[in-house]
Amino acid sequence: MEQLLLLITCLGLIILTFVSLYRAVVGPSPADRVVAINVIGTKTVIVLILIGYIFQETPFYVDVALVYTLISFLLTIGVARYLERGTIT
């Protein structure tokens, strides 16, 4: 029963990720697009951890989620810096 509930939660988060993807593509301003990309990264990390818990491989999936979180954070900082200054350096 618990696994079914977690699977339904994962599916709901995946659907909401596609809604955020729509906002990232259509977003009225660049700031909205950056926030949408950050939300997609956060939801992906949550789904990875839930999948790890469902399949009882939590340590492996948590490691993957942490690496993905670091990459997503660096990407968000780079894009925000580019939008603010016009250059990454």
N, CA, C and O atoms as a GROMACS GRO file, in nm:
protein
  356
    1MET      N    1   0.083  -0.119   0.000
    1MET     CA    2   0.000   0.000   0.000
    1MET      C    3   0.088   0.126   0.000
    1MET      O    4   0.060   0.223  -0.070
    2GLU      N    5   0.194   0.121   0.082
    2GLU     CA    6   0.282   0.236   0.090
    2GLU      C    7   0.354   0.260  -0.043
    2GLU      O    8   0.370   0.375  -0.085
    3GLN      N    9   0.395   0.153  -0.109
    3GLN     CA   10   0.463   0.167  -0.237
    3GLN      C   11   0.370   0.223  -0.344
    3GLN      O   12   0.413   0.302  -0.429
    4LEU      N   13   0.245   0.183  -0.340
    4LEU     CA   14   0.148   0.236  -0.436
    4LEU      C   15   0.129   0.386  -0.416
    4LEU      O   16   0.122   0.461  -0.514
    5LEU      N   17   0.120   0.428  -0.293
    5LEU     CA   18   0.105   0.570  -0.263
    5LEU      C   19   0.227   0.649  -0.309
    5LEU      O   20   0.214   0.760  -0.363
    6LEU      N   21   0.346   0.592  -0.288
    6LEU     CA   22   0.467   0.660  -0.333
    6LEU      C   23   0.476   0.666  -0.485
    6LEU      O   24   0.523   0.765  -0.541
    7LEU      N   25   0.432   0.561  -0.552
    7LEU     CA   26   0.430   0.563  -0.699
    7LEU      C   27   0.334   0.668  -0.752
    7LEU      O   28   0.364   0.738  -0.849
    8ILE      N   29   0.218   0.680  -0.689
    8ILE     CA   30   0.121   0.782  -0.730
    8ILE      C   31   0.180   0.922  -0.706
    8ILE      O   32   0.161   1.012  -0.788
    9THR      N   33   0.251   0.939  -0.595
    9THR     CA   34   0.317   1.066  -0.568
    9THR      C   35   0.422   1.098  -0.674
    9THR      O   36   0.432   1.211  -0.719
   10CYS      N   37   0.500   0.995  -0.713
   10CYS     CA   38   0.600   1.015  -0.818
   10CYS      C   39   0.535   1.055  -0.949
   10CYS      O   40   0.584   1.144  -1.018
   11LEU      N   41   0.427   0.991  -0.984
   11LEU     CA   42   0.357   1.026  -1.108
   11LEU      C   43   0.303   1.168  -1.103
   11LEU      O   44   0.309   1.241  -1.202
   12GLY      N   45   0.250   1.207  -0.989
   12GLY     CA   46   0.200   1.344  -0.974
   12GLY      C   47   0.313   1.446  -0.989
   12GLY      O   48   0.296   1.549  -1.053
   13LEU      N   49   0.428   1.416  -0.929
   13LEU     CA   50   0.542   1.506  -0.941
   13LEU      C   51   0.594   1.513  -1.084
   13LEU      O   52   0.637   1.619  -1.129
   14ILE      N   53   0.591   1.402  -1.154
   14ILE     CA   54   0.634   1.402  -1.294
   14ILE      C   55   0.540   1.486  -1.380
   14ILE      O   56   0.585   1.560  -1.468
   15ILE      N   57   0.412   1.474  -1.355
   15ILE     CA   58   0.315   1.557  -1.429
   15ILE      C   59   0.338   1.705  -1.400
   15ILE      O   60   0.334   1.788  -1.491
   16LEU      N   61   0.363   1.739  -1.273
   16LEU     CA   62   0.390   1.878  -1.237
   16LEU      C   63   0.523   1.926  -1.295
   16LEU      O   64   0.540   2.046  -1.319
   17THR      N   65   0.616   1.834  -1.317
   17THR     CA   66   0.742   1.871  -1.381
   17THR      C   67   0.717   1.916  -1.524
   17THR      O   68   0.780   2.011  -1.571
   18PHE      N   69   0.626   1.848  -1.593
   18PHE     CA   70   0.593   1.891  -1.729
   18PHE      C   71   0.521   2.026  -1.731
   18PHE      O   72   0.537   2.103  -1.826
   19VAL      N   73   0.444   2.055  -1.628
   19VAL     CA   74   0.383   2.188  -1.617
   19VAL      C   75   0.492   2.293  -1.599
   19VAL      O   76   0.485   2.401  -1.658
   20SER      N   77   0.593   2.262  -1.517
   20SER     CA   78   0.705   2.354  -1.499
   20SER      C   79   0.787   2.368  -1.627
   20SER      O   80   0.839   2.475  -1.657
   21LEU      N   81   0.797   2.260  -1.703
   21LEU     CA   82   0.868   2.266  -1.831
   21LEU      C   83   0.796   2.361  -1.927
   21LEU      O   84   0.860   2.435  -2.001
   22TYR      N   85   0.665   2.358  -1.925
   22TYR     CA   86   0.588   2.451  -2.007
   22TYR      C   87   0.620   2.595  -1.967
   22TYR      O   88   0.639   2.681  -2.053
   23ARG      N   89   0.628   2.621  -1.836
   23ARG     CA   90   0.660   2.755  -1.788
   23ARG      C   91   0.802   2.794  -1.827
   23ARG      O   92   0.828   2.910  -1.856
   24ALA      N   93   0.893   2.698  -1.829
   24ALA     CA   94   1.031   2.728  -1.866
   24ALA      C   95   1.042   2.763  -2.014
   24ALA      O   96   1.125   2.845  -2.052
   25VAL      N   97   0.959   2.703  -2.097
   25VAL     CA   98   0.964   2.731  -2.241
   25VAL      C   99   0.889   2.859  -2.275
   25VAL      O  100   0.938   2.939  -2.355
   26VAL      N  101   0.772   2.879  -2.215
   26VAL     CA  102   0.685   2.990  -2.252
   26VAL      C  103   0.705   3.112  -2.163
   26VAL      O  104   0.668   3.223  -2.201
   27GLY      N  105   0.762   3.093  -2.045
   27GLY     CA  106   0.771   3.196  -1.943
   27GLY      C  107   0.778   3.338  -1.993
   27GLY      O  108   0.852   3.366  -2.088
   28PRO      N  109   0.705   3.430  -1.933
   28PRO     CA  110   0.702   3.566  -1.983
   28PRO      C  111   0.834   3.641  -1.963
   28PRO      O  112   0.863   3.736  -2.036
   29SER      N  113   0.914   3.600  -1.866
   29SER     CA  114   1.041   3.670  -1.843
   29SER      C  115   1.152   3.567  -1.820
   29SER      O  116   1.124   3.453  -1.784
   30PRO      N  117   1.275   3.608  -1.840
   30PRO     CA  118   1.386   3.515  -1.815
   30PRO      C  119   1.392   3.468  -1.669
   30PRO      O  120   1.432   3.355  -1.642
   31ALA      N  121   1.354   3.554  -1.577
   31ALA     CA  122   1.356   3.515  -1.436
   31ALA      C  123   1.257   3.400  -1.410
   31ALA      O  124   1.287   3.309  -1.333
   32ASP      N  125   1.140   3.405  -1.474
   32ASP     CA  126   1.043   3.297  -1.461
   32ASP      C  127   1.100   3.166  -1.516
   32ASP      O  128   1.075   3.059  -1.460
   33ARG      N  129   1.175   3.175  -1.623
   33ARG     CA  130   1.234   3.056  -1.682
   33ARG      C  131   1.339   2.995  -1.590
   33ARG      O  132   1.346   2.873  -1.577
   34VAL      N  133   1.419   3.079  -1.525
   34VAL     CA  134   1.521   3.028  -1.433
   34VAL      C  135   1.455   2.960  -1.314
   34VAL      O  136   1.499   2.853  -1.271
   35VAL      N  137   1.350   3.021  -1.261
   35VAL     CA  138   1.280   2.961  -1.148
   35VAL      C  139   1.216   2.828  -1.189
   35VAL      O  140   1.219   2.733  -1.112
   36ALA      N  141   1.160   2.822  -1.307
   36ALA     CA  142   1.098   2.698  -1.355
   36ALA      C  143   1.202   2.587  -1.370
   36ALA      O  144   1.175   2.471  -1.337
   37ILE      N  145   1.320   2.620  -1.421
   37ILE     CA  146   1.425   2.521  -1.434
   37ILE      C  147   1.471   2.473  -1.297
   37ILE      O  148   1.500   2.355  -1.278
   38ASN      N  149   1.478   2.564  -1.202
   38ASN     CA  150   1.515   2.526  -1.065
   38ASN      C  151   1.410   2.435  -1.003
   38ASN      O  152   1.443   2.340  -0.932
   39VAL      N  153   1.284   2.463  -1.028
   39VAL     CA  154   1.176   2.379  -0.976
   39VAL      C  155   1.182   2.239  -1.038
   39VAL      O  156   1.160   2.140  -0.969
   40ILE      N  157   1.213   2.232  -1.167
   40ILE     CA  158   1.227   2.102  -1.232
   40ILE      C  159   1.339   2.022  -1.167
   40ILE      O  160   1.324   1.902  -1.142
   41GLY      N  161   1.451   2.088  -1.138
   41GLY     CA  162   1.562   2.019  -1.072
   41GLY      C  163   1.524   1.968  -0.934
   41GLY      O  164   1.561   1.857  -0.896
   42THR      N  165   1.452   2.049  -0.858
   42THR     CA  166   1.410   2.009  -0.724
   42THR      C  167   1.314   1.889  -0.729
   42THR      O  168   1.328   1.795  -0.651
   43LYS      N  169   1.219   1.894  -0.820
   43LYS     CA  170   1.125   1.782  -0.833
   43LYS      C  171   1.195   1.655  -0.878
   43LYS      O  172   1.158   1.545  -0.836
   44THR      N  173   1.295   1.668  -0.964
   44THR     CA  174   1.369   1.551  -1.008
   44THR      C  175   1.443   1.486  -0.893
   44THR      O  176   1.446   1.364  -0.882
   45VAL      N  177   1.501   1.565  -0.806
   45VAL     CA  178   1.570   1.511  -0.689
   45VAL      C  179   1.473   1.437  -0.598
   45VAL      O  180   1.504   1.329  -0.549
   46ILE      N  181   1.356   1.494  -0.577
   46ILE     CA  182   1.256   1.430  -0.491
   46ILE      C  183   1.211   1.297  -0.553
   46ILE      O  184   1.197   1.198  -0.482
   47VAL      N  185   1.188   1.296  -0.684
   47VAL     CA  186   1.146   1.172  -0.750
   47VAL      C  187   1.257   1.067  -0.741
   47VAL      O  188   1.227   0.949  -0.719
   48LEU      N  189   1.382   1.107  -0.757
   48LEU     CA  190   1.493   1.012  -0.745
   48LEU      C  191   1.497   0.949  -0.606
   48LEU      O  192   1.516   0.828  -0.592
   49ILE      N  193   1.481   1.029  -0.504
   49ILE     CA  194   1.484   0.976  -0.368
   49ILE      C  195   1.364   0.885  -0.341
   49ILE      O  196   1.379   0.782  -0.275
   50LEU      N  197   1.247   0.922  -0.391
   50LEU     CA  198   1.129   0.836  -0.374
   50LEU      C  199   1.147   0.702  -0.446
   50LEU      O  200   1.110   0.597  -0.393
   51ILE      N  201   1.203   0.706  -0.566
   51ILE     CA  202   1.226   0.581  -0.640
   51ILE      C  203   1.326   0.494  -0.565
   51ILE      O  204   1.310   0.372  -0.558
   52GLY      N  205   1.430   0.557  -0.509
   52GLY     CA  206   1.526   0.481  -0.429
   52GLY      C  207   1.461   0.415  -0.309
   52GLY      O  208   1.494   0.302  -0.274
   53TYR      N  209   1.368   0.486  -0.246
   53TYR     CA  210   1.298   0.428  -0.131
   53TYR      C  211   1.205   0.315  -0.174
   53TYR      O  212   1.194   0.214  -0.104
   54ILE      N  213   1.138   0.331  -0.286
   54ILE     CA  214   1.046   0.228  -0.334
   54ILE      C  215   1.120   0.100  -0.366
   54ILE      O  216   1.075  -0.009  -0.330
   55PHE      N  217   1.235   0.111  -0.434
   55PHE     CA  218   1.311  -0.008  -0.474
   55PHE      C  219   1.414  -0.051  -0.369
   55PHE      O  220   1.494  -0.141  -0.395
   56GLN      N  221   1.412   0.011  -0.254
   56GLN     CA  222   1.499  -0.021  -0.142
   56GLN      C  223   1.647  -0.013  -0.180
   56GLN      O  224   1.728  -0.096  -0.138
   57GLU      N  225   1.682   0.086  -0.258
   57GLU     CA  226   1.819   0.117  -0.297
   57GLU      C  227   1.850   0.261  -0.260
   57GLU      O  228   1.911   0.334  -0.339
   58THR      N  229   1.809   0.302  -0.143
   58THR     CA  230   1.816   0.442  -0.103
   58THR      C  231   1.957   0.502  -0.109
   58THR      O  232   1.972   0.612  -0.162
   59PRO      N  233   2.061   0.435  -0.058
   59PRO     CA  234   2.194   0.500  -0.061
   59PRO      C  235   2.242   0.533  -0.202
   59PRO      O  236   2.298   0.640  -0.224
   60PHE      N  237   2.220   0.444  -0.296
   60PHE     CA  238   2.262   0.470  -0.433
   60PHE      C  239   2.187   0.588  -0.493
   60PHE      O  240   2.248   0.676  -0.552
   61TYR      N  241   2.057   0.590  -0.477
   61TYR     CA  242   1.977   0.698  -0.536
   61TYR      C  243   2.000   0.831  -0.466
   61TYR      O  244   1.990   0.937  -0.529
   62VAL      N  245   2.029   0.828  -0.337
   62VAL     CA  246   2.059   0.953  -0.267
   62VAL      C  247   2.190   1.012  -0.319
   62VAL      O  248   2.201   1.133  -0.334
   63ASP      N  249   2.289   0.927  -0.347
   63ASP     CA  250   2.414   0.975  -0.405
   63ASP      C  251   2.390   1.039  -0.541
   63ASP      O  252   2.443   1.147  -0.570
   64VAL      N  253   2.312   0.974  -0.624
   64VAL     CA  254   2.280   1.029  -0.756
   64VAL      C  255   2.204   1.160  -0.741
   64VAL      O  256   2.230   1.256  -0.814
   65ALA      N  257   2.111   1.166  -0.647
   65ALA     CA  258   2.033   1.287  -0.624
   65ALA      C  259   2.122   1.402  -0.577
   65ALA      O  260   2.101   1.516  -0.617
   66LEU      N  261   2.220   1.373  -0.491
   66LEU     CA  262   2.310   1.478  -0.445
   66LEU      C  263   2.395   1.534  -0.558
   66LEU      O  264   2.415   1.655  -0.567
   67VAL      N  265   2.445   1.447  -0.644
   67VAL     CA  266   2.524   1.493  -0.758
   67VAL      C  267   2.436   1.577  -0.851
   67VAL      O  268   2.479   1.682  -0.899
   68TYR      N  269   2.315   1.531  -0.875
   68TYR     CA  270   2.223   1.606  -0.961
   68TYR      C  271   2.190   1.742  -0.898
   68TYR      O  272   2.177   1.841  -0.970
   69THR      N  273   2.176   1.747  -0.767
   69THR     CA  274   2.147   1.872  -0.698
   69THR      C  275   2.262   1.971  -0.715
   69THR      O  276   2.238   2.090  -0.740
   70LEU      N  277   2.384   1.924  -0.702
   70LEU     CA  278   2.499   2.013  -0.719
   70LEU      C  279   2.507   2.067  -0.861
   70LEU      O  280   2.533   2.186  -0.881
   71ILE      N  281   2.484   1.981  -0.959
   71ILE     CA  282   2.487   2.026  -1.098
   71ILE      C  283   2.375   2.125  -1.125
   71ILE      O  284   2.396   2.226  -1.193
   72SER      N  285   2.257   2.099  -1.073
   72SER     CA  286   2.143   2.188  -1.092
   72SER      C  287   2.169   2.324  -1.026
   72SER      O  288   2.135   2.428  -1.082
   73PHE      N  289   2.229   2.323  -0.910
   73PHE     CA  290   2.261   2.448  -0.840
   73PHE      C  291   2.361   2.530  -0.920
   73PHE      O  292   2.343   2.651  -0.937
   74LEU      N  293   2.466   2.466  -0.969
   74LEU     CA  294   2.566   2.538  -1.048
   74LEU      C  295   2.505   2.594  -1.177
   74LEU      O  296   2.538   2.705  -1.218
   75LEU      N  297   2.418   2.517  -1.239
   75LEU     CA  298   2.352   2.564  -1.360
   75LEU      C  299   2.264   2.686  -1.331
   75LEU      O  300   2.265   2.782  -1.408
   76THR      N  301   2.191   2.682  -1.222
   76THR     CA  302   2.104   2.794  -1.186
   76THR      C  303   2.186   2.919  -1.158
   76THR      O  304   2.150   3.029  -1.201
   77ILE      N  305   2.296   2.903  -1.085
   77ILE     CA  306   2.383   3.018  -1.056
   77ILE      C  307   2.442   3.074  -1.186
   77ILE      O  308   2.446   3.196  -1.204
   78GLY      N  309   2.487   2.987  -1.276
   78GLY     CA  310   2.543   3.032  -1.402
   78GLY      C  311   2.443   3.107  -1.488
   78GLY      O  312   2.475   3.212  -1.544
   79VAL      N  313   2.323   3.054  -1.499
   79VAL     CA  314   2.220   3.120  -1.581
   79VAL      C  315   2.178   3.252  -1.519
   79VAL      O  316   2.160   3.351  -1.590
   80ALA      N  317   2.163   3.256  -1.387
   80ALA     CA  318   2.125   3.382  -1.321
   80ALA      C  319   2.234   3.487  -1.338
   80ALA      O  320   2.205   3.605  -1.360
   81ARG      N  321   2.358   3.444  -1.328
   81ARG     CA  322   2.469   3.538  -1.346
   81ARG      C  323   2.474   3.590  -1.490
   81ARG      O  324   2.500   3.708  -1.514
   82TYR      N  325   2.449   3.501  -1.584
   82TYR     CA  326   2.447   3.542  -1.725
   82TYR      C  327   2.335   3.643  -1.751
   82TYR      O  328   2.356   3.741  -1.822
   83LEU      N  329   2.218   3.619  -1.694
   83LEU     CA  330   2.106   3.710  -1.715
   83LEU      C  331   2.132   3.847  -1.650
   83LEU      O  332   2.088   3.950  -1.700
   84GLU      N  333   2.202   3.845  -1.538
   84GLU     CA  334   2.227   3.971  -1.468
   84GLU      C  335   2.337   4.052  -1.534
   84GLU      O  336   2.324   4.174  -1.550
   85ARG      N  337   2.447   3.988  -1.572
   85ARG     CA  338   2.564   4.060  -1.620
   85ARG      C  339   2.581   4.052  -1.773
   85ARG      O  340   2.648   4.137  -1.831
   86GLY      N  341   2.522   3.955  -1.836
   86GLY     CA  342   2.541   3.939  -1.978
   86GLY      C  343   2.659   3.850  -2.013
   86GLY      O  344   2.683   3.821  -2.130
   87THR      N  345   2.733   3.807  -1.911
   87THR     CA  346   2.846   3.715  -1.929
   87THR      C  347   2.858   3.628  -1.805
   87THR      O  348   2.813   3.666  -1.697
   88ILE      N  349   2.917   3.512  -1.821
   88ILE     CA  350   2.929   3.420  -1.708
   88ILE      C  351   3.050   3.456  -1.623
   88ILE      O  352   3.046   3.437  -1.501
   89THR      N  353   3.156   3.507  -1.683
   89THR     CA  354   3.278   3.539  -1.606
   89THR      C  355   3.270   3.672  -1.538
   89THR      O  356   3.365   3.712  -1.470
   0.00000   0.00000   0.00000
